Amino acid sequence: MRGIPEDADQTGGTRPPDIPDLWFIEERTDLRQWLTDRGWAVTVIEALNLMQRYDRPPDSDLKDLAPRSVFIEGRLNTTRRCA
């Protein structure tokens, strides 16, 4: 990884981001609340529940390896005006 930035400079390629820049350490805004406050209808589902919904749950011995992602769907409510 250390050699990639130098290689990119020499070949005219794009430099990858610095690894520390990939981590978000500060407190995050709750996206569901942020969208709701701005007039969006929001649904949220965790990855394991989504897999279960589509009858694709991981094997019990692999359940701990399943992503801990949360999927958020928002639809702008066009009948409500935001302040």
C-alpha positions in Angstrom: 0.0 0.0 0.0 2.8 2.4 0.8 4.1 2.2 -2.8 0.8 2.8 -4.5 0.8 6.6 -4.2 4.3 6.8 -5.7 3.4 4.4 -8.5 0.3 6.5 -9.3 2.4 9.7 -9.5 4.9 8.1 -11.8 2.2 6.6 -14.2 -0.1 9.6 -14.2 -2.8 7.6 -12.3 -5.1 8.7 -9.6 -3.7 8.6 -6.0 -5.8 6.5 -3.6 -7.0 8.3 -0.5 -4.9 8.2 2.6 -6.0 5.3 4.8 -6.7 7.5 7.9 -9.1 9.6 5.8 -11.2 6.5 5.2 -12.3 6.3 8.9 -15.1 8.6 10.2 -14.3 9.0 13.9 -16.7 11.8 14.8 -20.2 11.2 15.9 -22.5 10.5 13.0 -25.8 12.1 12.2 -28.7 9.7 12.3 -29.7 9.6 8.7 -33.2 8.3 9.4 -33.9 11.2 11.6 -32.3 13.7 9.3 -34.4 12.6 6.3 -37.6 12.4 8.4 -37.0 15.9 9.7 -36.9 17.1 6.1 -40.1 15.5 4.9 -39.0 12.1 3.8 -40.8 8.8 4.5 -38.1 6.5 5.7 -37.8 2.7 6.2 -34.8 1.0 7.8 -33.9 -2.7 7.8 -30.8 -4.4 9.1 -28.9 -6.7 6.7 -29.7 -9.9 8.5 -33.4 -9.1 8.5 -33.2 -8.2 4.8 -31.6 -11.5 4.0 -34.3 -13.3 6.0 -37.0 -11.4 4.1 -35.6 -12.8 0.8 -35.2 -16.3 2.2 -31.4 -15.9 2.0 -30.2 -16.1 5.6 -26.6 -17.1 6.2 -25.9 -20.5 7.5 -25.9 -20.5 11.3 -22.1 -21.0 11.5 -21.6 -18.0 9.2 -24.2 -15.7 10.9 -21.5 -13.8 12.8 -19.8 -13.0 9.5 -22.8 -11.4 8.0 -22.6 -7.6 7.4 -23.8 -5.4 10.2 -25.2 -2.9 7.6 -28.4 -1.0 7.8 -30.3 -0.3 4.6 -32.2 3.0 4.5 -34.9 3.8 1.9 -36.3 7.3 1.7 -39.1 8.6 -0.4 -39.7 12.4 -0.5 -43.2 13.2 0.7 -44.2 15.8 -1.9 -47.4 16.7 0.0 -45.6 18.0 3.0 -43.7 21.3 2.8 -40.4 21.5 4.8 -39.7 24.6 6.9 
